[in-house]
Amino acid sequence: MDKMMGNPWFLRIIALVLAILLFVSVKSDMEKNNMNTTSTSVEVLRDVPVEVYYDDENSVVTGVPETVTVNIEGPSQQVFSTKVMKDYKVFIDLRNVTFGEHRVEFSTENFSDKLKVRIEPVNVNVVIEERVSQEFNVDLDMNESLLAENYIVKSYDMEPKKVVVTGAKSIIDSIGYVKATIVRDQGINKSFEQEASIRVLDADLNKLDVTVEPKTTQVKVNVEEYSKEVPVVLVPKGVPKEGVKINKLSTDVKNIRLYGPRTVLDKMGQLQVDVDVSKLEDTSSFDLKLAIPDGVTRLSLDKIKITADVTPAPPVEEEEQEETVSTVEEKAFEKVTIAVKGLPEQLVSNFETPTDGIVSVVAKGTPEALENIQLNNVSVYVNAENAQVGEVTLPIQIEGPSNIEWGTSESEAKITIKEA
């Protein structure tokens, strides 16, 4: 072995072999690098933003998609670099395009010349319109299902009440509603104040792409329990003291507001107030506490003032009084028809009770006073002047000679009022 290592030809051959191996290795690496440099690849760039250049002070552009898909093909190194750096741009230049509808293509920037670039879609239809601004009133948009049961929106106010809407002229012309939308938890049972966002909708309640200034408004909403205003009807109850005549009962409260469930209040056409006339002796005014009807939660007033026009009993001596009592007689009139007074011409009435509106009338007085009394001297009626459509109960009233005490078999009548 030492002899071979000392042979110069052996060393030359070993050196040549090593040189050949080194050459082959270097050439292989160079070919590999060259292959990597010249190989191509394809990449899909999704959701690439689209920029639009136009006169945004005087015009509005619609139809341009917010993003597009870009396909790039070329050397792998260029494709990889483009994907990572993201310094490219996709845009549409409309600065020199007139109003109207146009079909335009996308343009690109900062893509290498070595890349093949394809945009999807290739082109789009855009509409360029005049940019206009118009002032609109704002209405409240509040879902009634947010309210607690038996509560309603009584009124509302907002500040500002008007907003300026800016957009394409065709869109501004299509505006149907400008609403301040209330977003709140269910069960609202008291008034509140909050900031509400403003929505602009067309006639079909589709949201429109416009600019609103300001975008919100401060809303004050007045929430109240459901209520209904009805007339007050005074009904005399009890029997007046002997010799006392109740000429008229009146109050300065014509109407009163009832609060409660809608199902209860919608059936009520009046508030009947019973007045005990058995304790009245002469003309007077007094406060009467109001009774709350069944189903009603509260009234707008706790009490009202009643004025009673009363003719007092004439003073008599004890002997005369005994004589008078002993000589009082009665005279009865059967099947007397009750008249309905004060009913507007457009309404008609029908008696529920008494049947057919017929009662018996009893006259009490001295034989001399009763002798010439006839039925045509007496008026039996109910006053329906303030009654509303529906079923109402009214006191039966009698007008006749003042020296006779009058009574009827029924103290009140129930009638149904409806449109003619």
C-alpha positions as CSV (number, residue, x, y, z in Angstrom):
1,M,0.0,0.0,0.0
2,D,2.8,2.4,0.9
3,K,4.4,1.6,-2.5
4,M,1.1,2.5,-4.3
5,M,0.7,5.7,-2.4
6,G,4.2,6.6,-3.4
7,N,3.4,6.1,-7.0
8,P,2.7,9.5,-8.7
9,W,0.3,8.0,-11.2
10,F,-1.8,6.6,-8.5
11,L,-2.1,10.0,-6.9
12,R,-3.0,11.6,-10.2
13,I,-5.7,9.1,-10.9
14,I,-7.2,9.7,-7.4
15,A,-7.1,13.4,-7.9
16,L,-8.9,13.1,-11.3
17,V,-11.6,11.0,-9.8
18,L,-12.2,13.5,-7.0
19,A,-12.3,16.3,-9.5
20,I,-14.9,14.5,-11.6
21,L,-17.1,13.9,-8.5
22,L,-16.9,17.5,-7.4
23,F,-17.8,18.7,-10.9
24,V,-20.8,16.4,-11.0
25,S,-22.0,17.5,-7.6
26,V,-21.7,21.2,-8.4
27,K,-23.5,20.8,-11.7
28,S,-26.3,18.9,-10.1
29,D,-26.9,21.7,-7.5
30,M,-26.8,24.3,-10.2
31,E,-29.4,22.4,-12.3
32,K,-31.6,22.0,-9.3
33,N,-31.4,25.7,-8.5
34,N,-32.1,26.6,-12.1
35,M,-35.1,24.3,-12.1
36,N,-36.5,26.0,-9.0
37,T,-36.0,29.4,-10.5
38,T,-37.7,28.6,-13.8
39,S,-40.7,26.5,-12.4
40,T,-44.1,28.1,-12.5
41,S,-47.0,28.0,-10.0
42,V,-50.6,29.3,-9.8
43,E,-52.2,31.0,-6.8
44,V,-55.7,32.3,-6.1
45,L,-55.9,35.6,-4.1
46,R,-59.4,35.8,-2.6
47,D,-61.3,38.9,-1.2
48,V,-59.0,41.4,-2.7
49,P,-60.3,44.9,-1.9
50,V,-61.4,47.1,-4.9
51,E,-60.6,50.8,-4.9
52,V,-62.8,53.2,-6.9
53,Y,-61.5,56.6,-8.1
54,Y,-64.3,59.1,-8.9
55,D,-65.6,62.6,-8.1
56,D,-67.1,61.6,-4.7
57,E,-68.2,65.2,-3.9
58,N,-70.6,65.4,-6.8
59,S,-71.4,61.8,-7.8
60,V,-72.3,58.4,-6.4
61,V,-71.1,55.1,-7.9
62,T,-73.1,51.9,-7.4
63,G,-72.5,48.4,-8.7
64,V,-68.8,48.0,-7.8
65,P,-68.1,44.9,-5.7
66,E,-66.2,45.4,-2.5
67,T,-63.8,42.6,-3.3
68,V,-62.8,40.4,-6.2
69,T,-60.8,37.2,-6.7
70,V,-57.4,37.5,-8.4
71,N,-55.7,34.5,-10.1
72,I,-51.9,34.9,-10.6
73,E,-49.6,32.5,-12.6
74,G,-45.8,32.7,-13.1
75,P,-42.5,31.9,-11.5
76,S,-43.0,30.3,-8.1
77,Q,-40.7,32.7,-6.5
78,Q,-42.6,35.7,-7.9
79,V,-46.0,34.1,-7.0
80,F,-44.8,33.4,-3.5
81,S,-43.4,37.0,-3.0
82,T,-46.7,38.6,-4.3
83,K,-48.8,36.5,-2.0
84,V,-46.7,37.4,1.0
85,M,-46.0,41.1,0.4
86,K,-49.6,42.0,-0.6
87,D,-48.5,45.3,-2.0
88,Y,-50.6,45.0,-5.1
89,K,-53.8,47.0,-5.9
90,V,-57.0,46.4,-7.8
91,F,-59.0,49.5,-8.9
92,I,-61.5,51.1,-11.2
93,D,-60.9,54.6,-12.5
94,L,-64.1,56.5,-13.2
95,R,-62.8,60.1,-12.9
96,N,-63.4,60.8,-16.6
97,V,-66.6,58.8,-17.0
98,T,-69.9,60.6,-17.4
99,F,-73.2,60.0,-15.5
100,G,-75.1,56.9,-16.5
101,E,-74.6,53.1,-16.7
102,H,-71.2,51.8,-17.9
103,R,-69.5,48.4,-18.3
104,V,-66.0,48.7,-17.0
105,E,-62.9,46.6,-16.4
106,F,-60.7,46.3,-13.4
107,S,-57.1,47.7,-13.4
108,T,-54.2,46.5,-11.3
109,E,-50.9,47.9,-9.9
110,N,-47.7,46.4,-8.4
111,F,-48.0,43.0,-10.0
112,S,-44.7,41.7,-11.5
113,D,-44.5,41.7,-15.3
114,K,-43.5,38.1,-15.0
115,L,-47.0,37.2,-13.6
116,K,-50.1,36.5,-15.6
117,V,-53.0,38.2,-13.7
118,R,-56.7,37.4,-14.2
119,I,-59.5,39.0,-12.2
120,E,-62.9,37.5,-11.5
121,P,-65.2,39.0,-12.6
122,V,-63.5,40.4,-15.6
123,N,-65.8,43.5,-15.8
124,V,-68.8,44.9,-14.0
125,N,-71.8,47.2,-14.7
126,V,-71.6,50.4,-12.7
127,V,-74.0,53.3,-12.4
128,I,-72.7,56.9,-11.9
129,E,-75.4,59.3,-10.6
130,E,-75.6,62.8,-9.3
131,R,-75.0,63.0,-5.5
132,V,-77.8,64.9,-3.8
133,S,-78.7,65.7,-0.2
134,Q,-82.2,66.2,1.2
135,E,-83.7,66.8,4.6
136,F,-86.3,64.4,6.1
137,N,-88.5,64.2,9.2
138,V,-87.7,61.3,11.5
139,D,-90.5,59.0,12.7
140,L,-90.3,56.7,15.7
141,D,-89.9,53.0,15.0
142,M,-90.8,51.0,18.1
143,N,-92.2,47.5,18.2
144,E,-95.4,47.4,20.4
145,S,-94.4,43.9,21.6
146,L,-91.7,45.6,23.7
147,L,-94.5,47.2,25.9
148,A,-95.8,45.6,29.0
149,E,-99.4,44.3,28.8
150,N,-102.0,47.0,28.7
151,Y,-99.4,49.8,28.1
152,I,-99.2,52.1,25.1
153,V,-97.0,54.8,23.7
154,K,-98.9,58.0,24.6
155,S,-96.5,60.4,22.9
156,Y,-92.9,60.9,22.0
157,D,-90.4,63.6,21.2
158,M,-86.9,63.5,19.6
159,E,-84.0,65.8,19.0
160,P,-83.1,66.4,16.3
161,K,-86.4,65.8,14.5
162,K,-84.9,66.1,11.1
163,V,-81.8,64.6,9.4
164,V,-80.0,65.2,6.1
165,V,-79.8,62.1,3.8
166,T,-77.1,62.1,1.1
167,G,-76.9,59.6,-1.8
168,A,-77.6,58.9,-5.4
169,K,-80.6,60.8,-6.8
170,S,-82.6,57.7,-7.7
171,I,-82.1,56.3,-4.2
172,I,-83.1,59.6,-2.5
173,D,-86.2,59.6,-4.7
174,S,-87.1,56.1,-3.5
175,I,-87.0,56.9,0.2
176,G,-90.2,55.8,1.9
177,Y,-89.4,56.0,5.6
178,V,-86.7,57.6,7.9
179,K,-87.1,56.0,11.3
180,A,-85.4,56.2,14.7
181,T,-85.3,52.6,15.8
182,I,-85.8,51.7,19.5
183,V,-83.9,48.7,20.7
184,R,-84.9,47.7,24.3
185,D,-85.8,44.8,26.5
186,Q,-89.5,43.7,26.6
187,G,-91.8,44.7,29.4
188,I,-91.6,48.5,29.1
189,N,-94.1,50.0,31.7
190,K,-92.7,53.5,32.2
191,S,-91.5,56.5,30.2
192,F,-87.9,56.5,29.1
193,E,-85.2,58.4,27.1
194,Q,-82.5,56.9,24.9
195,E,-80.3,57.4,21.9
196,A,-81.7,55.7,18.8
197,S,-80.0,54.9,15.5
198,I,-81.6,56.2,12.3
199,R,-82.6,53.9,9.4
200,V,-83.5,54.9,5.9
201,L,-85.9,52.5,4.1
202,D,-87.8,52.4,0.8
203,A,-91.5,51.7,0.5
204,D,-91.0,48.0,0.9
205,L,-88.9,48.5,4.1
206,N,-85.6,47.6,2.4
207,K,-82.6,49.4,3.9
208,L,-81.1,52.0,1.5
209,D,-77.3,52.6,1.0
210,V,-77.2,56.3,1.9
211,T,-75.3,58.6,4.3
212,V,-77.3,60.1,7.2
213,E,-76.3,63.1,9.2
214,P,-76.6,62.8,12.2
215,K,-76.7,59.0,12.5
216,T,-78.6,59.1,15.8
217,T,-81.2,61.1,17.6
218,Q,-82.2,61.4,21.3
219,V,-85.7,60.0,21.8
220,K,-88.1,60.6,24.8
221,V,-91.0,58.2,24.9
222,N,-94.0,58.7,27.1
223,V,-95.5,55.3,28.1
224,E,-98.8,55.1,29.9
225,E,-101.3,52.4,30.9
226,Y,-104.1,51.9,28.3
227,S,-106.9,54.3,29.0
228,K,-110.2,55.5,27.6
229,E,-112.2,58.7,28.2
230,V,-115.9,58.2,28.8
231,P,-118.8,60.5,29.9
232,V,-119.9,60.7,33.5
233,V,-123.6,59.8,34.0
234,L,-125.2,60.6,37.4
235,V,-127.8,58.0,38.6
236,P,-130.1,58.8,41.6
237,K,-130.3,56.0,44.1
238,G,-132.7,55.6,47.0
239,V,-136.0,57.3,47.8
240,P,-136.1,61.0,48.6
241,K,-137.5,62.0,52.0
242,E,-141.2,62.7,52.0
243,G,-142.0,66.0,50.5
244,V,-138.5,66.5,49.0
245,K,-138.3,66.7,45.3
246,I,-135.0,66.1,43.4
247,N,-135.2,68.5,40.5
248,K,-131.7,67.9,39.0
249,L,-128.3,66.3,39.7
250,S,-125.3,67.8,37.9
251,T,-121.5,67.9,38.0
252,D,-118.9,70.1,36.3
253,V,-117.0,66.9,35.3
254,K,-118.3,65.9,31.9
255,N,-115.8,63.2,31.1
256,I,-113.3,61.0,33.1
257,R,-110.4,58.8,32.0
258,L,-110.4,55.1,32.9
259,Y,-107.2,53.0,33.0
260,G,-107.0,49.3,32.7
261,P,-107.0,46.3,30.2
262,R,-108.1,47.1,26.7
263,T,-110.6,44.2,26.8
264,V,-112.4,45.8,29.7
265,L,-112.3,49.5,28.7
266,D,-113.4,48.9,25.1
267,K,-116.8,47.6,26.4
268,M,-117.4,50.7,28.6
269,G,-119.3,53.5,27.1
270,Q,-119.8,55.6,30.3
271,L,-119.0,55.8,34.0
272,Q,-122.2,55.5,36.0
273,V,-122.0,57.4,39.3
274,D,-124.6,56.5,41.9
275,V,-125.9,59.4,44.0
276,D,-127.8,58.6,47.2
277,V,-130.8,61.0,47.2
278,S,-132.3,59.7,50.4
279,K,-130.3,62.1,52.5
280,L,-130.8,65.2,50.4
281,E,-133.1,67.9,51.9
282,D,-132.3,71.0,50.0
283,T,-130.1,72.4,47.2
284,S,-126.4,71.8,48.0
285,S,-123.0,70.8,46.6
286,F,-120.8,68.1,47.9
287,D,-117.9,65.9,47.0
288,L,-118.6,62.3,46.1
289,K,-115.9,59.6,46.1
290,L,-115.9,57.6,43.0
291,A,-116.1,53.8,43.0
292,I,-113.7,52.0,40.6
293,P,-115.7,49.6,38.3
294,D,-114.7,46.0,38.1
295,G,-111.7,45.4,35.9
296,V,-110.6,49.0,35.9
297,T,-107.3,49.7,37.6
298,R,-107.7,53.4,38.3
299,L,-109.5,56.6,37.4
300,S,-108.1,60.0,36.5
301,L,-110.1,61.5,39.4
302,D,-110.8,60.1,42.9
303,K,-113.8,62.3,43.5
304,I,-116.1,64.8,41.8
305,K,-118.3,67.6,43.0
306,I,-122.1,67.0,42.8
307,T,-124.6,69.8,42.7
308,A,-128.2,68.8,43.7
309,D,-131.1,71.0,42.8
310,V,-133.7,70.1,45.5
311,T,-137.1,71.4,46.4
312,P,-137.3,70.9,50.2
313,A,-140.4,69.6,51.9
314,P,-142.8,72.5,53.0
315,P,-142.9,73.1,56.7
316,V,-146.2,71.9,58.3
317,E,-147.6,71.8,61.7
318,E,-147.8,68.4,63.4
319,E,-151.6,68.2,63.1
320,E,-151.6,69.4,59.5
321,Q,-148.8,66.9,58.7
322,E,-150.9,64.0,60.2
323,E,-153.9,65.2,58.2
324,T,-151.8,65.4,55.1
325,V,-150.4,62.0,55.5
326,S,-153.8,60.6,56.1
327,T,-155.2,62.1,52.9
328,V,-152.4,61.1,50.5
329,E,-153.6,58.8,47.7
330,E,-152.0,57.0,44.8
331,K,-152.9,56.8,41.1
332,A,-151.2,54.3,38.8
333,F,-150.6,54.5,35.1
334,E,-149.8,51.2,33.4
335,K,-147.7,50.6,30.2
336,V,-146.1,54.0,30.0
337,T,-143.5,54.3,27.1
338,I,-140.1,55.7,28.0
339,A,-138.9,58.4,25.6
340,V,-135.2,58.7,24.6
341,K,-134.1,62.4,24.6
342,G,-130.9,64.0,23.4
343,L,-129.8,61.1,21.0
344,P,-128.0,62.4,17.9
345,E,-129.8,61.9,14.6
346,Q,-127.2,59.5,13.3
347,L,-127.8,57.1,16.2
348,V,-130.7,54.8,17.1
349,S,-131.5,53.1,20.4
350,N,-133.1,49.8,21.5
351,F,-134.3,49.0,25.0
352,E,-132.9,46.0,26.7
353,T,-134.6,46.6,30.1
354,P,-137.4,47.3,30.8
355,T,-138.8,45.3,27.9
356,D,-139.9,47.5,25.0
357,G,-139.1,50.5,27.2
358,I,-142.4,50.3,29.1
359,V,-142.9,51.0,32.8
360,S,-145.6,51.6,35.3
361,V,-146.0,55.1,36.7
362,V,-147.3,55.9,40.2
363,A,-148.5,59.3,41.3
364,K,-148.9,60.2,45.0
365,G,-150.8,63.2,46.2
366,T,-154.0,64.6,47.6
367,P,-157.3,63.5,46.1
368,E,-157.7,67.0,44.7
369,A,-154.3,67.0,43.0
370,L,-154.8,63.5,41.6
371,E,-158.3,64.1,40.3
372,N,-157.4,65.9,37.1
373,I,-154.0,64.2,36.5
374,Q,-153.8,62.6,33.0
375,L,-150.9,60.7,31.4
376,N,-150.4,63.5,28.9
377,N,-149.4,65.7,31.8
378,V,-146.4,63.5,32.5
379,S,-143.1,63.0,30.6
380,V,-141.2,59.8,31.3
381,Y,-137.7,59.7,29.6
382,V,-134.0,58.9,29.7
383,N,-131.4,61.5,28.7
384,A,-129.0,60.0,26.1
385,E,-127.2,63.2,25.2
386,N,-123.8,62.1,26.3
387,A,-124.2,58.4,25.7
388,Q,-121.8,56.6,23.3
389,V,-122.3,53.7,21.0
390,G,-122.8,50.4,22.9
391,E,-124.8,49.3,25.9
392,V,-125.5,52.0,28.5
393,T,-127.6,52.3,31.6
394,L,-129.4,55.6,32.2
395,P,-131.7,56.8,35.0
396,I,-135.4,57.1,34.3
397,Q,-136.6,60.6,34.8
398,I,-140.1,62.0,35.2
399,E,-141.4,65.5,34.6
400,G,-144.9,66.3,35.8
401,P,-146.9,68.6,38.1
402,S,-144.7,69.6,41.1
403,N,-147.5,69.0,43.7
404,I,-147.4,65.3,42.8
405,E,-144.8,62.8,43.9
406,W,-143.9,60.6,41.0
407,G,-142.4,57.1,40.9
408,T,-141.8,54.4,38.3
409,S,-141.6,50.6,38.5
410,E,-138.0,50.7,37.3
411,S,-135.4,53.3,38.4
412,E,-133.1,52.9,35.4
413,A,-133.2,51.6,31.8
414,K,-130.6,49.7,29.9
415,I,-130.4,50.5,26.2
416,T,-128.2,49.6,23.2
417,I,-127.1,52.5,21.0
418,K,-125.8,52.0,17.5
419,E,-125.4,53.9,14.2
420,A,-128.5,54.3,12.1
